[in-house]
Amino acid sequence: MTPPRVTAGDALFLDLDGTLVEIAPVPDAARAARHLPALLETVSRRVGAAMAVVSGRPIAEIDRILAPLILPAAGLHGLERRSANGTRGSPPALPRYDELRATLQAFATDHPGILLEDKGAALALHYRARPELGAAAAAAVETALGDGRDGIVTQHGKAVIELRPDGADKGMAVAAFMSEPPFAGRRPVFAGDDITDEAAFRTVRAQGGVTVRVGGGDTTAAEWNLADVAAVHAWLAAMEG
């Protein structure tokens, strides 16, 4: 069901991969459509700069993909955040980082097509190129973690398993933005495509906002749906106000 149009009085939060840009075979290959930075700049201006990208990618990667546009952003599922005034904090360290990285890299090396993405404060094991190895990848993560899971969150997404420090999610990132200008006092709107966006959907619904799932998939807390990335672009371009 098509969501309500974005209005000038909204606070807009957008996932990146699968929502604003097409999912690429490997993370480094992701590119924004040529018109996207200009579209987002226009929408940001019309909502009074109350627009942020909320992604599992590091903020540096968000900036690379959307260049030359620089927006408020939450990266690594909220572990790092850049406010509208430019204030930015450092993400916490991933417990057992060196050990987990070495173990999972060995698994990736032994299984061509598996990719270990090092995000600095998080590790992501991608199996998009070898979907038949999804169960093996999950087992490798479980074996690597063993009994030493304190302070570590395991996050499953679309053909990816991510290990990150505990203490943040996309819902918490949205709540933090909503407590400060220019987001405070507005109706929150969140669009995302993956399991990792569900925490943000729940937060936004609790605040009486608009939640939009992009594409199909599992049961979701989102109330509205858009078919794909192109539909998201059209929805943003048609905003009211």
N, C-alpha and C positions, 0 to 999 in steps of 0.2 A: 504494500500500500504506500502510495507516494506521500512523503512527509510534508508537513507545513513548510512554507517558504521561510527562509531566514529573513529576519527583520533587522532594521537599524538598531533596535534596542536589545538585541541578543548578545550573549557571550558565546562565541563559536569555537569549538574544539574539534580538531580533525586529526585522525590517524593518517599515516603517510602511505606505507606500502599496502596496496590493495584497496586504498580509499582515494588518495590523491594521485598516486602513480601506480602503474601496473607492476605486479610482482615479477621480478626478473629471475632467470634461472640461478644466478648467484648474486649475493647482495651488492657487490661492486658494480654490477651491470645495470642497476636501476637508474632510470633517467626520467625527468619530468617532461611532459608534453611541452612543446615550444610555447604554447599560449598560457601555461599554468602560472608562472610567476606573476605575469601581468594581471591575470584573473584574481589571484589571491591578494595582490596589492590593492586592487579595486575594492574587493570585498572587505578587506581589513579597514580601509579608509571609511567605508560606509557603515561599519559597526564601531567606529570610533576607536580603532586599534584593539578592540576586545576580541582578538582572534589568536589562537595558539595551536601549534602542531604538537600532538602528544603521541610519541612513537617509541617503539622498542629500540630504535637506532640511537647511537650517540648524537648529541646535538651537532657535533662537527659534521656528521654525515647528513643530517637534516639540512644544514646550511649548504653543503656541497650540492645536494640534489636540487634545491630550490633557488640556487644562486641566480641573480645577485640579491634576491630577497632575503632579509633577515627578520624573522618573526619571534615573538615570545615562543618558547618551546620547552617541552619536557622530554628528555631522552632517557633511554634505558628503563622504560616503563615507570618513569617518575623518579629514578635515583638521582638524576641531575635535572636541574630546572633553571631556565633563564626567564626572569620576570620581564614585564613590559618596560621597566626602567633599566634593564640591562643587568640587574643583580643576578649573580650566578654562584651556586655552591658546587663543591666537589663531591662526587659520589663516594660512598664508602668502599672499602676494599672487599673483594670477594674472598671469603675464608678458603684456605687451602688452594689458592689460585694456581701456584706453580705446579703442584701435584696433579690437580684436576686437568690443567691444560696439557701436561705431558701425557697423561693417560688417554685423554680423549683424542689428542693428536695422533697417538699411536693407533687407535682404532680407525681414525679417518685414513691414515696412511695405508693400513691393511685392507681398506675397503674403497677402491676407486669410485669416485662419484659422491662420496661423503665429504662434506666440507666443515671444518671447525673454524668458526668466525670468532676472533678475539676482539671483544669490545672494550677491553681494558678493565672495566669493573664487572664484566659479565662474559660468559662463554656461550656460544650458540652452535649446536650441532645440527647442520642442515642435511636432509636426505631427499630433497626435491628431485634430484637427478636419479635417485635410486629408491623410489617409494617402497619397493619390496623389502628394503632394509630398515623400515621404520621400527619394527619390533626389535631388531638387533640393536639399533641405535638406542632405543629406550633401555634395553637391557645393559648396554655398555655404560650408560649414565648411572643406572642403579648400582652397577658393580663398582664404578669409580667412587660413588658417594659412600657406599658401605654404611657403616654406623655413624659416620662423622658428618651429620647433616645440620648441626647447629649453625644458625645464621645464614643458611642457604635455602633459596626458593627454587624449585624446579618448575619451569613454565613451559607447557606444551602449546605450540601454535601450528600453523599450516606448514607441515613437512619440516618442522624444526623443534628442537628441545633446547631450552635455555636454562642456564644456571646463573643466578644473580643473587646479590646480597638481600637478605630479608629487610623489611622496613619501608617498602614503598610499592605502590602499584598505580595504574593510570587513574583510578578513582581518587586516590589521595592527591595526585598531581592536579586533577581538575579542582578538587576542593581547595587546594592551596591557592590556585589562581583566583578562584571565586571569592577569596577573602581579601583581595587587594585590587586597587584600581588598575586598569579601567574595567575589570570584569565584575566587581562587586555590585550587587543590586540588579543585575540583569538576569534574563531567562537563559539558563545554560542550554546549549545545543551540542550534541556530540555525535560524530559519525565515525564508524570503524567497521572492520570486516572480519575480525578474528576473535578467538577465545580470549586473547589478552585484553580485549576491549570491554569485556563484560563488567569488570569492576567499575569502569567509567560509566557504563550504562546504568548501573545500579545507583551510583552517586548522583547522576544527573536526574534520574527519575525521582529520587528522594527529594530533590530540590524543585520538582515540578517542571522539569525541562523536557526537551525533545531528544529522543534517542533514535538513531538511524543505523541499522545494520546494512552493510553493503554486501551484495551477493547472497547466496544461500548458505546452508550449513546446519550446524547443530542448533538445538534449542537456545534461544537468546532472551535476554532481558530487554532488548530494544523493542520499541513499539511500532517502528516504521521501517520500511525497506526501500533500498535503491538497488538496481540490478548490478551495476558495475561502476568502474571508474568514470567512464564517459557520462553516466547518469549523475554522478556526484558533481562533475563539472557543470552540467546543464542546470542542476538544482542550485548551485551557487550563483551561476550567472543570472538566474531568474529571481534573485532575492528581492524582497519588497523594500520600500523606503528610499 
